[in-house]
């Protein structure tokens, strides 16, 4: 029963970050328990949709680069152990309008920032203008002012497989994985932490909370004030029968206007369709009330605002659509830190729409910190102290 469980470390929430943390704890021989109200991988949070972009040069900030570098290493190890394909190096093309204003995840001059990170960390890359972009990637109808960054070893990961692989291996290594059990409270008690469940209590020496959009309601202040949940939509449009996307079509991120929502991202076409999306930050929701149905009009608006006139060979016919949620901090950065008033509770969120590529590395770092008291990856840039 739940009230008989005592763990060295408990992980609450087993999406991208939680599955990675639980796996890394189990690899270290820690007596670990993972808890999730659903049965990951699932389509109710932030870790689904078939593909997630990964890029090693991170325009959001150089402090993220060690996470994604470690993640690529871990995914290759997981592939070798499971036989699954998790990471596909399709290359990544990132474009913005040169000298005109643009923003991505709150950061201006995103192409220049990305290129600088690549230079600083010795990541293979190229930068070029509109003429070269048209020559190499004719599927994109770029304007004269476009500046482009290309990273050949970037690409995408398959999120559902990544989560499933890590949970499967965590179990095999002795972790207790408890699905369909909802954590109703997490609070420090004496020399440990108590996690209230519908069916009892789990006690652990330490707890890592990776519950994404559910963190605010679960932990209360200051997280319910800091973290905002934003509904996002994903769209798969059919491609023309004779469409040509080149021998190695890349994932792409394309800022075409001044704001954080004036952009689209997408993936190499597959099976006669291509997945594209944008982001919105104007309207907030909650994990419990988010509308998970994508209306046909939303796909019509997505195509008209972002796809038409920009990607050749893509039709407006919708093959599929899905909704997900981003949990966002005021500066679009991560929080990876102890609870401000409960030092046995580590909080990992919010990932602000750019977390999956870092998840395996973040799991490694927080598991290492839980076991040894520190991590080889510097976590100080992700302190909650910058907000409270």
N, C-alpha and C positions, 0 to 999 in steps of 0.2 A: 504493500500500500504506500501511497505518497508520504504518509506521516512517518514511515520507517526509513526514509532515505536520508543519508548524510553523505555529502560529497566534499571533496577538497575544493573543487570549483564547479559552479553551475553556470550554464549559459542559457539566457532567456531570449528566445527568438532564434530560429534556425534558418534564416534566409542566407543571403550571400555572406555576410560577416559572421553570423553565428555558426553556420556550418563549418566555415574555415577555422574559427577559433576552437570549436569542439574537436575537430580533427587534429589540430596541432596540439591541443592538450592531451588527447589520447596517445599521440605519438610519443609524448614525453612521459607516459606512464602515469599520468595524473588520474586520480579517481574522479571522473567528470560525469556530469549529467547535463543533458540538453533538453530543453522544454520548448514546445511550440503549440499554440492553440489549434493550428491546422496540421497539414501533412506535407511539408516541403519535399520537393519543389511544387509550388502551387501558383495560381494566377491572381492572388488577392493582395499582393504587396508590391515590391519594387524589383523583384528578381526573376522576371519571366519575359517572354517575348522572343524566344528562339535565338537571338543574337544580342551581344553587347560589344560596343567598340572598345578596343584596347589600343593604347598608344603609350610608348615609353617616355617620350618627351612631353611633359605635362605643362600646358600653358597656364593652368590654374595655379601653379607654383612649384618651385624646385623641390620643396619638402615632400612632395608626393612621389617623386621619381623612385626612391628606394622601395616603396610599396609595390609599384607596378613591375619593377625589375625582379623583385622577389616573387611576385605572383607568376610571372612567366616561367620562372624556374620551377615553381611548385606545380604548375599545370603540366609541364612536361614530365615531371616525376609521376604525377597522377596518371597521365596517359600511359606511361610505361607499365605502371602497376595494374591498371584496369583494362587496357586495350581500347579505351574510348578516345575519340577525337574531341578535344576540349578547346584547343587554341588553333586558329587558322590565320596564318600570316599572309593576308591578301594585300598588304600595303594600305596606307592611309593617306588621303589627300585632304588637306585643310586649307580653306580659302577665305579671304576677307577682302573688302573693297579698298585695299591699299591705304592711301592717306585719308580716306573718309572715316568718320566715326563709326565704330562698331563695338560690340560687347558680347562676350560669351562667359557665362557663369560669373558675371560681375567683373570681368577682366577686359580692359580695352586692349587693342593691338594684339589680338590673340595669336595671329600667325608669327609676329615678331617675338612674342613671349615664348612660343613653342620652339621656334628656331634657336633662341638663346639657351633654353633648357637643353636642347639637343647638343649644342656646342659645348656647354658646360660639362655635360656628362659623357661626351664622346659617343653619342648615339648617331648612327648612320642616317643621313637625311640630305635632302636637296631643297633649295628654294628657287622659285622662278616666277615669271610673269605670265600674262594672259596668252601670249603667242605659244609658249611652250606648253601651257596647260591645254590649249586647244589641240595642239599636235599630238600630245600623248594620251589625252583623255577626251576625244571628240564627242563623247556622249554628254558632256557638260557645255552648255551654251554660256560661256563666261563673257563678262564685259571687259572692256579695255583696262579698267582700273584694278582688276583682280591681281592680288599677290597670293602665291601658293606655296605651301610647304608639303613635301612628300617624304614619308617615312616607310621604307620598304619592309621593315620587320614588324610593323604594326598590323592590325587586323581586327579580328573579333573572337570572342569566346562564346561558348554555348552555355548559357547560365543554368538551365535546368540540369544539364549533365554535370556541370561543375558541382552544384549543390548535392545532387544525388551521389556522386562519387565520394565526396568528402563525408557525407553522413554514413554511407555504407562502410567505408574504411574505419570511421570512428567507432562504429558498432563492433567491427571485427577486432579492433584494438582494445575493446573492453568498455567503451563509453556506454552509459545508459541513455538511450534516446527515447524520450517520452513525448509522443505526438498526440494531438487531440486533447491536450491538457492546458488550460488557460491559467496563466499567472495573474492573480488578482491583486497581489501586493508584493513588494520587495522592500525589505527594511532591515537595517542593521540591528542586531540584538546581541549585546554582550560581545563576545569574541568571534561572532559569526554573523551570518545573514539568514534571515528567514524569508522563504518565498511561499506566499499563500496561494494555494490552488483550490479549485472547486472541491477536490476530494481530500484535502489535508494540507500538510506543510512539508516542504523540503528545506533542510538546513545545510548550509555550505559555509566553508571558511571564507570563500570569496565568491562574488557573482559578477559575471560579465553580461550586461544588458545590451542586446543587439536587436531590439524589437521594432526598429524603424518607426513607422507611422504610429505605433502604439506606445511609444516611449513617454510622450507627454502625459496621457491619461494614467499610465502606470506609475510613473515616478513623481508626478506633480511638479511643484516649483523646484528650480527655475525652468525646467524643460518644457512644461506646458506653455510657458510664455515665450521661450526662445524659438521653439521648433514649429514651423508651419508646414502643413501637408498640402501639396499641390497635385491635382489630378492631371495626368498626361495621357495623350492618345497616340497609338501606334497604328500605322496604316500600311497594308500591302496592296499595291496596285499591279494590275496585269501589265505585262510588257507586250509590245508589238511582235508579231511572229518573226519578222525579218530584222528585228532590232540587233544592233551590234554594240557591245559594250567592251570590246577589246579582249586581249588574251588574259589579262590579269586585272579585272576591274577592282578598284579599291573600295574600302569603306571611305566615307567622306563626311566632312563637317564643313558647312558653307554658310558663313555669315554674309548676308546680303543687305543688311540695313543697320541702323544705329543701336537698336535695343536688343536685350537678351532674348527676345522672342522672334527677332527678325533673322531667322536662320533655319536651316534644315540639316538633318543628318540622315545617312542611309548606308546601305550595305550592298555588296555585289548581288546582282539578280540571281535567282535560283528557281527552277521549276516554273518558269514563265511568269514570275512575279518579282517585285522588288519592294523591300521594306524601307519606308521613310517615316520620319517624324520631325516634329519641332518641339518646343517647350513653351509653357505659359506659367507666369508667376503672379498674375493679377488676382486670381481667384483662389481662395483657400477652401479646404474641406477637412474632413476627419476620416480616420481609418474606418470608422463605423458607418459613416453616412455617404461616403464617396459613391458616385454613380459609376458603376462598372460596365455599363452598356454604352457602346459608341454608336451614335445615331448616324444614318447615312449622310445627313447634311454636314456633319463634322468632317467626313472624308471629302465631301465636295469642297468645303472651305479650305481644307488642308491642300488639296490639289491646286486650287485656284491661287492661293496665297504663296505657295512655296515651290510647287513642282512644275506647273505649266510654264513653258518658255525657258526652263532651266535644265531639264534632263530630257534628252532626246530618247525616243523609243519607249516611252512610258505612256500608257493610256490612263484615262480617268476611271476605268472600270475597277471596282474594289474587289479584291480576292478575299480579304480578311481585315478585321480591325480589332483592336484590343485597348483596354485602359489599364494604366498602372498609376502608382503614386510616387512622388518624390517627397522626401522630408527634408526641409531646407532651413539652414541657419541664416542669420542676417547678412553674413559675408560670403555665403555659398561654400564655406569651408567645412571640414569635418570637425566633429568633437570626438576625441579619444582621450578620456581623462577620468579620474576618480570623481565620484559625486562630490559636490562642494562641501557637504556636511556628513558624508558617510564614506569613509575611506576604504571600506571593503567592497564597495560597489563601483565597478568600472563601467562607464557608459561609452558605447561606440555608436554614434549617430550625431548629427544627421549627415548623410553622404551627399545630399544636395544635387542629385542627378548625375554624379560622375564617379560613383563608388565601385561598381562591379569590377572594373579592371584592377582595382587595388585590393580586392577583398581577400584573396589568398595571402597576400603580404601583410595585410592588417591582422588577419587571424594569427599569423606567425608571430607578429610583434606583441599582440596583447596576451597570447599564451605564454610567450617568453617572459613578459613582464610579470604575469601572475605567478609564475613558478620561481623566477630568480630575483624579482624585484626591479628589474630594468630590462630594456630592450636595446639591441644593437642599432635599431632604427630609432631616430630621434622623434619622440612623440610630443615634444614641447610646443611645436607650432599649432597643435590641435587642442590646446588647453581650453577649458571652458572659461578660464580666467579672463580671456579677452572680451567676454560678454558680461561677466558678473563681478 
